[in-house]
Amino acid sequence: MTVLVVVGDGARPDTLRAAMAAGHLPELARLDRDGGTYTVSSCFPSVTGPAYAPFVCGRFPAGIGLPALRWYDRARQVTRWPSYARSYVGSQMRLLDRDLSREARTLFEHVGGDRGLASFSMLGRGLPARRHVGKSVGMLARVTHTHFRGDLDAWLRLDERVADTVARRVRRERPRYLLAALTGIDKASHAEGPESAQTLRAMRVVDRLVGELRHDAERAGEWERTQLWITSDHGHALVEQHDDLADWARSRGLRVLAHPNVFVPHAEI
């Protein structure tokens, strides 16, 4: 049995269904007709990174060492001086696999590293770097540059490139387990809203990849032994105003430890 999981990071079930009904996502609509579409609850915290734990381990993140995207280590057993805090946004992203409890075996570890394949998954323990699209120095540099420029168009082009690479490698390498994350829907929803034209463009990248994966499996006579799942870690709501609890506490004279400022002597909260 081959299991192919495509994560449309940040996709909402209602916007996906609406786009399918409007004819914008024909491959997803075809899968819906042959299988089904279901709305399920995400885990907590429902944020990219920790929320990938169910896809990779079949476990909720908090109980296996990933309590949040950013967290304070009150016991001071995992993190180090001076902050005793963790942030998986930035350089400490590389520590996700290390923080993940050893008792929580990943599917990559179950199937064997050379029989797995991933793209842009923040969790990939047991998978050699050469089997993880996006782990090369050149790709990481491109991702970092694109992210900090806030260039949405460039990010969606990157999504298209990643999708093409994943389809090609699945066709050639025939992994037993694939976790392919496409993050364009999330980026577009943050920038322009979950129902924007750019978000639809990102959904179409997912749709095209799904179509290629199915077509290749059918052509190879493997479709009946293939499970193709499309899922998401969270959705999006249009936010026009935001209250920051850390700023609220600071305005009342409290010394607050909160990212990105985690070097606060004698913090009160």
TORBA-666425 format. One record per atom (N, C-alpha, C): y, x, z; residue in three letters. Coordinates in steps of 0.02 Angstrom, whole numbers, plus 50000, padded with zeros to 5 digits. Each point is the difference from the previous one (the first is absolute). Layout:
% residues N
YXZala...
***
This chain:
% residues 269
499405004250000met500604995850000met500625004450000met500484998249958thr500655003449997thr500544995350027thr500425002650044val500544996050028val500665003249980val500414996249964leu500665002249977leu500534995850035leu500415003150040val500524996550037val500685002249974val500404995349976val500675001449977val500494996850049val500425004150030val500494997550049val500684999349965val500214993849993gly500684998749975gly500465000050060gly500195005950022asp500365000850063asp500634995750002asp500044995750051gly500604995850007gly499974993449963gly499444998349968ala499974993949960ala499914993850045ala500374994849984arg499944993650035arg499524995449962arg499584996250034pro499534995649965pro500354994649959pro500564997450025asp500334994649962asp500335002549937asp500305005950002thr500315002749939thr499485002149950thr499435002650024leu499455001749954leu499744993749966leu499884994750039arg499744993949971arg500494997049949arg500645000250017ala500504997349954ala500015003949935ala499965006550004ala500005004249940ala499364998949959ala499444999050034met499374998549965met500064993349964met500264995050034ala500064993349971ala500475000049940ala500505004350002ala500495000449945ala499745004149941ala499415002950006gly499715003849945gly500215007349998gly500335002450053his500245006950000his499465005050018his499474997750033leu499475004550025leu499334997549976leu499855000849936pro499394996949971pro499355002850029pro499985006550017glu499385002950025glu499854997650071glu500524999450041leu499904997350067leu499814992649996leu500294996349953ala499834993049992ala499274999349978ala499775004549958arg499304999949978arg499535001350059arg500175004850041leu499595001350060leu500004994050046leu500574996850006asp500054994050043asp499534994649974asp499974999049935arg499564994949972arg499265001750012arg499835006449995asp499315002150008asp499805000850072asp500485001250043gly499855001350070gly500414995550046gly500585002350019gly500434995950043gly500595003950025gly500494996350026thr500595002950031thr500084996950069thr500095004350050tyr500024997750069tyr500585003250037tyr500304996250045thr500525002650044thr499685001550067thr500065006250022val499725002050064val500565003450041val499905000450065ser500495003350043ser499905007649998ser500545003650000ser499965007250004ser499875002050073ser499915006450012cys499905002550068cys500695001350032cys499985002350061phe500625002250033phe499925007350021phe500475004349983pro500624998549963pro499884999549925pro500314995149969ser499914998849928ser500505004249961ser499915006650003val500455004649967val499605005349964val500255002149943thr499645004949959thr499815006150041thr499385001949996gly499735005650039gly499494997350048gly500214998050061pro499524997050047pro499644993949971pro500354995949961ala499684993949973ala499505001549945ala499915006349981tyr499475001849953tyr499345001050037tyr500015000250067ala499395001250038ala499454995049984ala500144993449993pro499474995449982pro499695001449932pro500405002549952phe499745001549933phe499545006150002phe500155004750044val499645006450000val499455000250053val500124996650057cys499535000350057cys499704993350019cys500304994549977gly499774993550023gly500184998750073gly500535003150024arg500204999550070arg500754998850004arg500214996750055phe500724999450013phe500285006750021phe500615001649980pro500265006850011pro500125001950073pro500274995450041ala500215001950067ala499425002750042ala499414997249991gly499435002150040gly499675006449978gly500225002749944ile499705006249975ile500525005649990ile500524999750042gly500465005650002gly500644999449961gly500134994149970leu500604999249959leu500394993950024leu500335000550058pro500334994150030pro500614997649962pro500315004249960ala500614998049964ala500165005149947ala500504998449959leu500245005049951leu500375005650036leu500354998150053arg500345004850044arg499834998050072arg499805004950040trp499814998350069trp500125005850047trp500084998250064tyr500135004850053tyr499365000950041tyr499815006250009asp499385001750034asp500135000750075asp499974994450036arg500165000150072arg499515004450039arg499375000249979ala499515004150035ala500065007449983ala500375001649947arg500105006949978arg499335003649987arg499544996449970gln499355002849986gln499895001749926gln500394996749957val499905000949928val500565004149968val500614998550020thr500595003349970thr500235005950042thr500535003249978arg500225006250032arg500734999650023arg500175004650043trp500685001050022trp500425002149938trp500634998149995pro500414997050052pro500054992349997pro499794996949944ser500124992849993ser499424995850026ser499395002649997tyr499414996150017tyr500004993349963tyr500175000449938ala500034994049958ala499705001649932ala499844994749964arg499705000749933arg500374995649952arg500125002549939ser500294996049946ser499625001649937ser499674995149971tyr499645001149938tyr500454999249939tyr500644999750012val500495000049945val500275007249996val499795003649949gly500225007049994gly499415004850007gly500145005950026ser499505005350001ser499394998450043ser500094995750050gln499434998450044gln499524995049968gln500144997849940met499534995749964met499325003449994met500015006649994arg499375003849993arg499564999450062arg500284997650056leu499624999650063leu499634993350009leu500094995449954leu499664993650006leu499255000850005leu499715004049955asp499285000950000asp499775003550064asp500415004550027arg499815003550061arg500044995450060arg500514995750002asp500074995450057asp499474994549999asp499754998349941leu499484994949994leu499395002150041leu499784995650044ser499445001550044ser499385002249960ser499645004950026arg499405002549968arg499444994849999arg500034995350045glu499484994850001glu500094995049943glu500595000049969ala500154995449945ala499885003749934ala499394999849977arg499845003449937arg500314996349942arg500285003749954thr500304997049941thr499454998649948thr500164995749953leu499524998749946leu499905006149957leu500515004349997phe499915006349963phe499485004450033phe499995000050066glu499495003750037glu499324996849991glu499974993449998his499364996649991his499695001449932his500404999649947val499725000849933val499945007349979val500345004550036gly500015007149981gly500615001449959gly500345005550016gly500655001449970gly500015000149924gly499465002549969asp499995000549927asp499834993449966asp499874994850039arg499864993449972arg500564995050015arg500545002650028gly500584995850013gly500595002349957gly500504995749996leu500615001549963leu500574995950030leu500595003050004ala500574996450029ala500635001849962ala500504995850007ser500675001649975ser500514997550050ser500425004550022phe500574998350044phe499804996250063phe499405001350025ser499804997150063ser500225004750056ser500334997250051met500215004250056met499425001950045met499424996849990leu499395001750035leu499485002249949leu499695005750011gly499515002449951gly499525005150029gly499874999550065arg499565004950032arg499304999749968arg499735005949987gly499365000549968gly500045000749925gly500614999749973leu500105000349928leu500335006649982leu499695004249958pro500325006249979pro500664998649964pro500485004550007ala500664999149969ala499944998949925ala499525003249967arg499934999249928arg499784993049980arg499754996150048arg499794993149987arg500534995050022arg500595002550017his500544995750025his500615000849956his500114995249955val500575000249955val500644999550042val500455004749989gly500625000150037gly500045005450053gly499455003750010lys499985005250051lys500225006849975lys500105000749936ser500215006549974ser500725001650020ser500165006450003val500675002150020val500524997249952val499855000249936gly500474997649950gly500144992650008gly499474996050012met500094992850008met500384998450064met499835003550054leu500354998850063leu500755001649994leu500165005349963ala500705001849990ala500364994649959ala499664997449950arg500304994749959arg500104993750040arg499514998250041val500054994050041val500585000750049val500055005850033thr500545001150049thr500684999549967thr500075003249942his500645000049964his500194992949980his499524996249974thr500134993249978thr500184995550059thr499635000850055his500124995950059his500715001050028his500205006250009phe500655001350031phe500594998749953phe499884999949935arg500524998049953arg500084992449999arg499494996550023gly500034992749997gly499994997449929gly499645003549956asp499984998349929asp499404995349988asp500124993550000leu499474995149994leu499675000449931leu500395000849948asp499715000449933asp499525005949994asp500205005750028ala499575005949998ala499364998850041ala500074996350055trp499414998650041trp499514995649963trp500254995049963leu499554995649963leu499675003849942leu500355004749970arg499695004249949arg499455004350031arg500125002350061leu499495003750036leu499394995750013leu500104993750020asp499464995350010asp499584999349936asp500344999449944glu499654999449936glu499585006249986glu500275005750015arg499635006349989arg499395000350045arg500084998250063val499445000150047val499464995149977val500194994149978ala499514995149977ala499615002649940ala500335003349954asp499665002949941asp499515005450023asp500215004250047thr499575005450025thr499394997250035thr500104994850042val499434997050035val499504997049951val500244996349951ala499544996949951ala499605005349963ala500335005349981arg499675005449963arg499475003450043arg500165001350064arg499535003550042arg499414995650021arg500124993550011val499444995550014val499534999749940val500294999749942arg499604999849938arg499565006349994arg500285005750018arg499655006349992arg499535001750058arg500224998450062glu499655002550059glu499554994850034glu500094993749986arg499594994650027arg499915000450076arg500544999550039pro499935000350073pro499644993850027pro499695000850058arg499694994250033arg500524996050038arg500525003450023tyr500534996550036tyr500685002649977tyr500434995549980leu500685001649979leu500494996350044leu500515003550024leu500574996850032leu500635002349963leu500254995849956ala500575001649958ala500614996250025ala500475003450030ala500614996950024ala500565000849949ala500314994549982leu500585000049957leu500584997250041leu500515004050010thr500534998450048thr500634997149969thr499994998949935gly500604997649966gly500234993250024gly499544995450015ile500194993350023ile500395000650065ile499775004350044asp500345001150064asp500705002849989asp500055005149958lys500655003149987lys500494995049969lys499764996249950ala500444995249966ala500204994350047ala499534997850043ser500164994650046ser500525002250051ser499955006250024his500505002750046his500695000249966his500005002349938ala500645001349966ala500334993749974ala499604995549970glu500294994349965glu499724993250019glu499534999850046gly499724993750021gly499324998649970gly499584996050034pro499314998949978pro499934995849937pro500534996849977glu499954995849940glu500435002849943glu500175006450004ser500425003149949ser499615001949938ser500375001449946ala499695002049937ala499645006750008ala500275004550041gln499685006550010gln499354999250039gln499984995350047thr499384998750037thr499474997349953thr500194995649954leu499534997549950leu499755005749956leu500455004549982arg499795005849960arg499475004150037arg500105000850065ala499515003850040ala499344996250004ala500024993350005met499394996150001met499615000949934met500375000649946arg499675000849935arg499635006649995arg500245005150035val499645006450002val499324999050033val500004996350056val499374998450034val499544996149953val500274995149966asp499614995849955asp499695004249945asp500375004549972arg499745004249946arg499435004450024arg500085003050060leu499475004250027leu499374995950012leu500084994150029val499424995650012val499644998549934val500384998649948gly499704998649935gly499615005849973gly500275006050007glu499665006049975glu499365001350039glu500034999350067leu499415001250040leu499444995149982leu500184993749991arg499494995049982arg499725001349930arg500445001349953his499785001249931his499525005849997his500165005550034asp499575005949998asp499334998750033asp500004996250055ala499374998450034ala499574995449955ala500314995349966glu499624995649956glu499725003949941glu500395004449971arg499785003949943arg499425004750019arg500015002550062ala499485004550023ala499384996350026ala500024993350000gly499444996150026gly499955000250075gly500565001450035glu500005000750072glu500344994250037glu500274995249963trp500414994950031trp499614995950051trp499384998449987glu499614996050046glu499855003650065glu500075006650000arg499895004050060arg500655002750029arg500564996849980thr500665002350021thr500354994550039thr500305001950056gln500444995650038gln500725002549989gln500434995849973leu500695001849988leu500444995550043leu500345003050048trp500414996450048trp500735002249993trp500454995350000ile500715001450000ile500284997250065ile500365004150036thr500244997950066thr500695003150013thr500254998650060ser500655002850021ser500005001050075ser500445004450023asp500045001450071asp500514995450035asp500484997549963his500524995650028his500394996949943his500424995350016gly500444997149950gly500735001850016gly500464996049973his500715001450010his500384993450008his500505000250042ala500494994550004ala500685002949983ala500414996149967leu500675002349983leu500435000550063leu500225006050016val500395001250061val500725001349981val500464996150027glu500715000949986glu500375002750061glu499724999150060gln500305002750061gln499465003050043gln500185005150038his499505003450041his500325002150066his499664998350055asp500225002250067asp499545005750022asp500305005450021asp499625005950022asp499995000150076asp499414999450030leu499944999950072leu500235006550032leu499865005649967ala500215006550027ala500765000550004ala500334997749946asp500735000250000asp500284995250054asp499684994350008trp500224995250050trp499975003150070trp499455003550015ala499935003150065ala500505005750010ala500115003949947arg500505005550005arg500694997250012arg500164994349971ser500674997150009ser500134997950072ser499464999550038arg500064998250071arg499925006050046arg500075005949969gly500025006150040gly499335003050018gly499454997549972leu499345002650016leu499835005949954leu499625004750028arg499765005749961arg499344998049968arg499994999849933val499444997049964val499645005349959val499345000150007leu499585004249958leu499734995749943leu500245001349940ala499794996049942ala500085004249937ala499544999449954his500045003749937his500624997849961his500335004949966pro499795006949992pro500235004850055pro500394997550049asn500245004450053asn499514999750059asn499525004750001val499494999950051val500105005750051val500565003449996phe500155005450047phe500564997750047phe499834995750046val500484997050046val499805001850072val500345004950031pro499835001850069pro500104994250048pro499534999150045his500054994850052his500094993049970his499634998649946ala500054993449970ala499794994650050ala500364994449998glu499854994450046glu499524994949969glu500054999349934ile499534995549965ile499835003149933ile
***
